Every structure is written in C-alpha cells, then in structure tokens.
Amino acid sequence: MTSKEAPKYIYDFSEGRKELKNLLGGKGANLGEMTHLGLNIPPGFTITTEACLIYFKDPKNLMAKIEPMVLEHLKKLEEATSKKFGDKNNPLLLSVRSGAPMSMPGMMDTVLNLGLNDESVKGVAEQTENPRFAYDSWRRFIQMFGDVCMGIGDEKFERILDKYKRAISRNAHDTDLKVKDLQKVIADYKALYEKEIGSPFPQDPYKQLFIAIEAVFKSWNNKRAITYRKISNIPNFGTAVNIQVMVFGNKGENSATGVAFTRDPSNGDNIKFGEYLTNAQGEDVVAGIRTPKRLEEMNNEFPKIYKQLKSTMIKLEKHYRDMQDIEFTIENGELFILQTRNGKRTPSAAVKIAVDMVKEGLINKEEAIMSIDPDKISKLLFKSIDENAIVRVLAKGINASPGAVSGIAIFDSDEAEKLAHSGEDEIILVRPQTKPEDVHGLYASSGVLTQFGGKTSHAAVVARGMGKPAVVGAQDIEIDEEAKEFRVGETVIKEGKYITIDGTTGRVIEGRVPLVEPEIKGEFLELLEIADEIRTLGVRANADTPTDAKKALEFGAEGIGLTRTEHMFMAQERLPVVQNMIMAQTMEERQDALNKILPMQKGDFLEIFKIMEGKPVTIRLLDPPLHEFLPELSTVLLENQELRMTNSLSKSLLEISPLDEEIKKKKKVIKLIRSLSEENPMMGLRGCRLGIVWPEINEMQVKAIFEAACELKLQGVEVIPEVMIPLIGMISELQYVKAQLLEIAEETIKDYGVELNYKFGTMIEIPRAALTADEIAMEAEFFSFGTNDLTQMTFGFSRDDAEGKFIPVYLNKEILERNPFEILDQDGVGKLMKMAVKLGRETRPGLKCGVCGEHGGEPSSIKFVASIGLDYVSCSPFRIPVARIAAAQAAIMEKEIENIK
C-alpha cells in the first residue's frame, strides 16, 4: 500500500479467508471461507477489527472514513439481490453483527431486520403476501435497535409484548400474535422509544445503519464483554462488524432457524446435534425464550433440508478439521448458512473429540493435543452423584454441561458475584434463562439451572465454555424472581436453600447429596498417554501425605517434587508435642520432644516412600516460622484473663488455688509467643535460618528421612530421597547446613549397611540465590524454584496483603496484566529463573532443575519453564493432568520454533 492509498477497512465476503481471523473476526473470516467453499451464504461484507480499535481512539474521524466505503459495498449488495436499501416497495434488509477473533458467544451485540420503517414494512407485507411476517420483523427490529443501539432496557419492550400475549392466553407465544396485535405492539414500542430517547424512532435506513455499526463497535467494551475477556484471557483485538443481507426464519411454517453441532458438544459423541425453531429468528433459539425442537425432528418437517444440512455439516467439519458450531436459517424452504465456528464444548467432549478424530485420521496426535485447553482439563475431573445415595429428584431438565454440584440457590447474578467475593464457594445460579448480562454471575457460581432454553441456549454455551455443570430447560420448576424462590408442585425452594444439579443426567435434586471423586479412564487416559509420548518435561506432585501421594500416582505423577514437612507437624495429635518442643526451656527438654516427633515423621516418610517406589521424593525441611505452630496471642491472652478471673473467685474461698500453676503456664506461652513474633515473619527466622539457629530440628528430620529410606531399602524397596534446604540466599548458609545434615545421612546409611541414591539441594526462592546460582550450585545437587516466595521477594509484595488489598486494584487499572501469584511473571521472576538455570549449569553441568510453586500447574507458566530448560514441574495432584497436557503442548511449540529456525 502506498502512502496515498486509504487503509482497507472493509472486505467483501468473497475476499475473506479463515487465515484472516484476527483482521476479520471469526465470523467474517469464516463467512468468507464458506463463500469460497460454494455454500449458500447470504452476501455481505466485513468492517475490520482494526477499524474498531481506531474507532475507540477517534470515533468521528473513523466513521467519516468508512461511510463512503460502506455505501460502495451496499451498492454491490443491491446489485446482487435486485433490492434497494431504503426502498419502500422492495427494500434490502440487513443484519449488523459483531465478530471477534476469538469466540465470545452472546457477549457483543447484533441488530437484525435493519432497513425497515413505517413505509417499507407495508412494501414487505405486500411483496411477500405475508403481513404477519412483515410486522413481526418490524416489531423485532424496533426492540433490538432500541435495546442494542439506544440502551433502552430489553425488559421494557418485553413487558409490552407480554401484555399482548397474556391478552390471548396465559401461555401464549409471540407466534400467537396476529397482525393487529403486532401493530398495537409496534405503536407501544415507538411510544416507549420516544419517551426514553426524546425523539421519534429513526425512519431513515442509512441513519439506522451507521448508528448500528457504532453500537456494535461499542459493544466490544460493554460490561459483559470485558468480564468475559478477563475470564477467558482474550486480548484486546477489537470486534469486526459483519453487514449481511437478511434471510428470514420467521416467514411462516416453511421457515425456521437453528444451531447445529457436528458432534455433541456435551459429551463429544460423533452424532449430529442441534436445535431449531420454526417461524422464528436466530435470537429466539439462543435466548432460550422458547424451548426448541431437536435437530432430528427436522427429518420429518423438512426432510430435504435436513439431508442438505447434514451434508454441509460433514463438509465443514472435514474442511476445518474440528467440531463445528453452525448457525442456519431456512427461508421458504431454502437453506442458508449464517455462521460456522469451532464449537464450544465441555472438557470431556473436547477430550473425546480429540481422541476420536485421531482414530478417524482427521487430525494427528500433535493437533489433538493442541486442540485442548489444558486449563479446562482440571474441570474434567468433575464429581458425580454417589449411585448409592438416596436422593429426592425435584425435576428433570436438559443435561447441558456435565458434572454434579451442590450449592445454595441464588436468583440474581449480582448477588451471586457478591457472595462469591465474600468467600461463598457453593452457589447455584437459578434463572428463568440467562442472558449475556449474567456472565459475571455464571462465573461466580459453581453451576447453573434454568427453567427455559436448550443445549444451544446462552446458559448452556457459556457454562460449557467455563466447564461448569448446567441443567437447562427444567420446565417443571416455576421461578418467582421477585420472591426469590422456585416451586415444583408443593415444594418451595427459597434463596439460600441447598439444591444439587447433575449436569450429566439433567436431574435437579433437593438438598446436598454425597458426591464421588472422578477417575481417569477411557479417552481421557488415551489423551494423557498421547501427551506423555510427546512431552519432554517431567511432571511431579506436591504431596504432603500418603493420601496425596496415592492420588498423585493415579493421575500420572513421576515422583514428588515437594513434600512440606510442616504440614505433618500440624496434625491434631502431633501439635501438642511440637508446641512442647518449641516451649522447651532446656536442650534436654527440646530433645525429648524431638525424640517423640521423630517416629511420627519417620512413619509418614515410610508410607510416602513405599507408595512412590522407584520414583524421586523431594522433601523440604521445616520452612515456616515457629510461631505458626503456636496459638494466636489474642486467644491465649483471653484464656489467661478468664483463668485469672476464675482464680480470684477461687481464692476468696481457698488459700491456694489449683489454677495458679495453669496461670504460670499461660504466662510462659504468652512470653514465648511474644519472643517469637516478628515484624515480617516471612522474611524472618524460618527456612535454613531456623536450621542454623535450632539445628536439632533439621537433624531430627534428616534422621527420620534416612532411617525410613534405609529400612525400606533393606526390604528391597527402591527409594530415591532428595532433601531440599529452603530459603538459601548465600553459599555459606548452604555449606553450613548441608555439612551438618550430610554427616547424619552418611552415619544412618552406614548404620543400616545399605547403598542409597540420594541428593541434597535447595529451593531458589530468594533473588540473591538466583543471582549467585553459580556459587550455590557448588553445593546444591538440584534446584527447585519456589516461585511463590520468589514472586513475593522479587516484587516486594507480601502475598496475603497484596492479594487482599491492592492487586485487584492493579488488575482493574491494568497496572498488572495478570496476578503474578497465579501466572508466572516471565519478564521479572522468569528472567531470574532463566539466569539461575544458566549459571547453575555452568558450575554443575546436568544440574536438575524444577519448579514446585503453584505456577507448576498453570499452563502458560509450564510452557515458559519448559522453554528455559527446566527438567520438571511439580503441582498439586489434581493439576497433574493439566501439567501433562501443557508440557506436551510446550514440546510441540518448541519443535515448531526449531522448524522455523
């Protein structure tokens, strides 16, 4: 393009291709692609996402630039259809629809039937010989334009519509309204518009069009779209605007509109799935206002169209090599395809589809792995209802998104969000049907239940995308939003009362019910095996108990990357002994307490080593400050005050009170708690510092570790202990602690007369350790990055304070893009890690490096640590499948980069 040429902001569908998705949005790119495939696509053109972003910087200038371009493309549509935009006898009517590069179902705005006015509606009625269709379309346009473009609440229009439907019968549909009824509705709609806006409804189609284009641009930054982008980590691409010739599914009983999936989006079965409504427009299906018919019923109603649609579905799936979500309209017996996109699916469906498509030869193994969103894999481990449980089923709806969940019934999205922010994590959002405005409530809830709608309704699509259980179209329940309750027969469920929904079967159950933990089997197991073939990064587990270790093995852990010994100290029966050790006044008293703790620790290690036979087990020595094992000072002070008050009463009756001794003990505890308290305990006496000041604690732990390992070795069990010394910042600290502990390890091994493969290493969690990693590696035989503390100390954030007080503000003001405690800060913390790996391996070639912070189970962080050469990640047992998939994706991406080089 030369400097004199104007930027190309508009593309005809004939110019579009799927590869132009970022520029034309998913909808526009695919409309272009389908046009080239020769499918029956209503003609149109796309205004680019680039134009949208420029609009937000300079709206007036952008609209002035694109106006002549839009008019030029309108002329082409007029020529193609033999209709004229704005003509009162033969008007060209348009849809104006959004379309982002990444699918955001229902989050942005659409306007249908644009171009109608008081005159052209008569022309349409006469030309089609169908006045009801004409006035229904005009009614719909006023409502949509008023809502989307002018901000008049949709519910205000719905109240008018409901008034006229109720005049016919209590259960009347909009299709029951006659022409005269529709004309009265239109008159009331226009009166509402003028009252709200202060001017009459615009009759000029050109004015309607440019207002609608701006409204679609603006919808990119509406509240629900912003919320959805944050939830789904979608960048600020902007939205395209698709302007397309209208086709009508509301022309009568030989017309229809619907949504079809090439495979079942709920379970992944290779069957054609979908829903449709006769004499309706597309919004009716997704809004869930009328419960649609199943796609198979079309074979009776429209047999030729059904056959044609199935053929189109097969063609599109083969072309895109993925499950497709297709929107279609039948106008007077002719099939039109309005959209195709890679369909939203549940995590279980995603896995089945990926594995099945490999077996069918449609995609290869690498493509199957890359088709999975690893973050949603953890949702696949959804719970189910215990088959032996006695349950009271209230109603049955459509099983829209699998998994079972119990929670309190909440009838308002704002209330659901508010409760979630206050810490409530068992919420089921109950709505007649959800709208895009409910996305924040859906996100805050554990599951969703709706009275109306089908598997392609908004609630179903969004819940599937979020991996949350959903039951929709449960028409036996009657929701009273004002009273905040629903009824099923004589049973009333009020807000705050517990219910259970089973998104796998569609059941709605009264109260809480026992749920069963999931297993890895079937296609899920096959997919993980494919991932294991591809990945090079090891996957271990953070496991503190034998139960954790067993679960980790079930989910495919190749060892334990972090066992936190302090969690073993916290057990109820052990805490008093630990507290005695801390409060000991002499070395003898402390040693006596440690001698009692040693067999407890040893017993834990015996079980974990046995479960993880032949696999490495990394054990972190005591890390937290000792005050964490003591009661809260305020609690002890209150107990002491109560004792003193009781004691003073006793002394009025007795000279010597039996409580005197108890009060003395309390005073000792208070003194000790105060002596151990620190201004900044996370940077105080903890980790290796504790081992230097109180070496007997570390010595006891190492003795327990090596006694357990040696005993099992004598029994023929292969044990690989890795002892991790925490919070090292200087080589001198590591030298001091390691020398002290190595002696105990060697003595224990010698006493048992065995050979043992073991290592001593450290956590890299202090920036200084990363900066001097070449020195640290002289003593450390492995590095494990403790990214939680490394993030705290690199940012200078106290995590508990930061996440509660200012990180949400930083995120809202876009000072931070992501919470660095959830997603690894690759530019800062990541740079330190990369440096540490490089320096460490310069000193000790082949140095084993891993990560054991929470980032070890987060997909983007996993891909980063793979790129800097780490050997393994370690995460909680339930994140292991996520890590296996993400590690495989990292290997595929690395290979692609190598191929480009």
Disulfide bonds with the S-S distance in Angstrom:
none
